[in-house]
């Protein structure tokens, strides 16, 4: 990374990548020096972000009110993800720090991963694979056949989508190919928008009760924490499955375990969990009617490079005094503490138009 004097200091608070070379390449063009760390707790963040003008982070970095209050120069925090529940947005807004996410870098990947988990559950593919490898060729009436049941299909069934944003819409589009009836729960979904996409807007109660397949694609917030708990799971059909590719804390995992152990629902596909990585002794890991992936729904070679580029470019826009594309707190944009060297700072206050 560059060691020459710079106009801006940008801190990568934590990252899944071994280097910050791409970020340095992009932000070096505006005179920024990028420093990369792997900070996952408040004390580390307090130490490394104090003097930064811009900050990049993942959902694992706790940007609490204490951390944000400690920022001396920051104008912007960009989370390299869609969800931003790890950031105290209110504190950032009061401080004049713009918070941005990257909502459109992995829409297709997560939607496809959601459908992949649905199909794998419906057709019991992982379990069938294990039988073949163990020399148990399944024939009608055999032990392996009994353990594989029930095998089902999607044609004509009901798919319920919890959260109808970018990803939820893409999931709906893909499930339409299976000739499913689509219903969705989202407090912000208009009837006209739903109808235009061939989806019926319903209450969460109705969705849980009527769906054969439930796909959770909502953002995690105070309103969606444990949105699906014991009461909601008890509404599900015994033959229904639930898939979560958003955030683990949207489903009460202890209630989910009870529903699965008690055979009150047919199965679950989880790319995310309440605790990541999970405790090796978690009873959920021992259940045959659950499929796991390690929070890789957004992953592809293309999506990761796009995410890094988009996040770095968003940092650059704010540091140069330009309007960000995806501000979580747009009200903070007008009072952001622009660093020396930014366009608006160097130009001074603009005169009103005649």
Order of alpha helices (4+ residues) and beta strands (2+ residues): beta-alpha-beta-alpha-beta-alpha-beta-alpha-beta-alpha-alpha-alpha-beta-alpha-beta-alpha-beta-alpha-beta-alpha-beta-alpha-beta-beta-alpha-alpha-alpha
